[in-house]
């Protein structure tokens, strides 16, 4: 490297031999290197940076090497050489000049090398300070002499950030990452390192904002300033630092290679955090950190693209800050202002939110998973503000660009807007499938610039607001918004003229209402769209989305509307006959048609689903590309078969799955089988009455594992698939069902232990396993059920909330006691009921005893065997539990309670000996008003005829009486059949006539 420096025209006397002979050789140019060199006297000690001519050397190395090799050459051959040569002299290594020379090249490896040098420079400065403090033991107020007169400043950092920006790269070269690593993006990483150094060296000294513009790269950093203030202020970030970093992150997010990754989704949050730090510095009085319009715009766009959890809240906060800094309040009371806003109404820049800023935030609100009425209220408020700002703009009373600059460098605004900056991605945030297209002509670019200088709402704004109203279930409000759009457009506001997206969104809102009104309103709106289209407004002509949405509205009422499937079929028939390709049905339409058949519960639903699958393949083969079958329509069809009562429905569902896999293996990626595909067929086998259904379900589960291991499709077994397979064994009733479900549970827990939490068993898995043991009728079934319950309780205590037992779980255990061969069932049942009460009393709301708990408790006690004393004890428990139930504030006896209680009377009591108890139960029964036909028949079989005659005050043969002959108060809580009600009414009428 020394020879290379000489060859490139540089040199330093100390690098040469100090002997006279060597000096003579140098003067004559005989240096053995074959190149010219600057002749310098050995005794000359006046050394300057220019003598090295390292800029030429760095340029030469930049042309030869890249990546880590270049970084190593710079650090090892140049920086280390200079550090060694300057060791023990009064000269300073020109770190900043080397970095400046590197940054001139604008490459990623040059920026990386400069960053490494900067870190070495800062580390040596800190080491020097620590050594001075330890050696001199000086106080915090003592002045220190830096060993270097020109330390790094904010401009040094900004120079490296600018180099990264010029390089167009957003990641470090391989194996050349600096020692610190806060963030994958180099600019963000450098800024975070800068902030860490700034914060770590903040001794609480009062900041003098004027010092920010004090020492620069052109002058000395000084050894006469106070340590704390000097060291803090020289690296305090400014607007260039923050804006360059935020811009780098935004460009990285646009890079298609990052899309879909978790890191890509966090970029918006990182930009937001940088913006909040800018505002923090600005609030402290640093005007050089004031965010400008470009800062706010870029941060909002990165949040809009990421759509990560919390981005909607962050974007709203950013928008609120812009409104507050601009003097715009969010409500009439002026209470609701941004939490991070700056005090005072004056701000350096025009940051009034434009149309695009509002639309980005509204789009995030429309897509948030937890949309609610409060969110709709906020969205409506934003649109109201847009309307007010737009009105002021039209009246000419408010033009912010005339009064304030939009950025620190006003000329940057148009350049940024017209470049391929995140600012122009309007379509990213447009409503789904909107008709706006990419603008490229000069005239269209002019329109974009205008859209970025106005705040009035446009069609995208209102369509997004419609979507929010639809998502929160407010179809009335959605229709009101649509009417407002129609009214405004009729008065000349063409930018808000509704299109078919607007109407389709209102149709969607009504289709989700699941009401008769919703069905009627969708049909009326569809009719209105057609009328407007016939009158010349082609933008609102109904399309296949409109028709499919109407079908979805019919689906919502299919369970109550017996002709729902017929109505849906007629709509599809009209679509198929239409010559307009935009109105012909597509795969989404046919998917909705299958759903309508399934929801209607018709026996033909499964067969019709298979017919539609065949029809889709046929239409696609005929050239209807919009009818290409996909995974979703197959999954919906298999679900129709899974819910069918046909004896061969499971076999047909599996045939569809196999057909789907055949297409996938033939290269059709649109028919990739998924976890849901297999889980649906497993469910079909679980519901079937096939004796081999459970074995076939478990075979499918194993197929899922095999496909996952081979990397085929999107099939990964999960908790639902395993729980459904356990359900299949439960429904099989086989004697070996318990053994199989135990094996499946063990397998799930083994996967969980390996860290595969998608296969972790939950309460449903364990409860289904209990049911399987009960249905197996094995002698040890109760023992295994109780062991599973203890396992669930143990897991819940360890923090596994999803495995915690529920009321349903305890009811199944009670059922196991009922069907067991345990001789003292009443004691087991009492212990379990008390356990539930204790857990509920301790705050576990999941295990509150239900009416099913008590009914099963009565049935379990009634099956107690033993002597008279044991049976009496069992019945006393029944009576106590019955009184407890009748006095319960939240539970009420039902139609199953009293038959269970009377069954206990029949099994545990002797009529004559225990007549007092029987009378007590009888009085409680008739008082409840739950005597129906079934219970009355049981009473006639158990109680003597004379007893019932006396209670009914009649001499008629009780065996000839029906429930209609009973006093009304006995049956007041029973829903009698329509014929029975009419007969009772006629009897009462005849009775009155006779009187």
Order of alpha helices (4+ residues) and beta strands (2+ residues): alpha-alpha-alpha-alpha-alpha-alpha-alpha-alpha-alpha-alpha-alpha-alpha-alpha-alpha-alpha-alpha-alpha-alpha-alpha-alpha-alpha-alpha-alpha-alpha-alpha-alpha-alpha-alpha-alpha-alpha-alpha-alpha-alpha-alpha-alpha-alpha-alpha-alpha-alpha-alpha-alpha-alpha-alpha
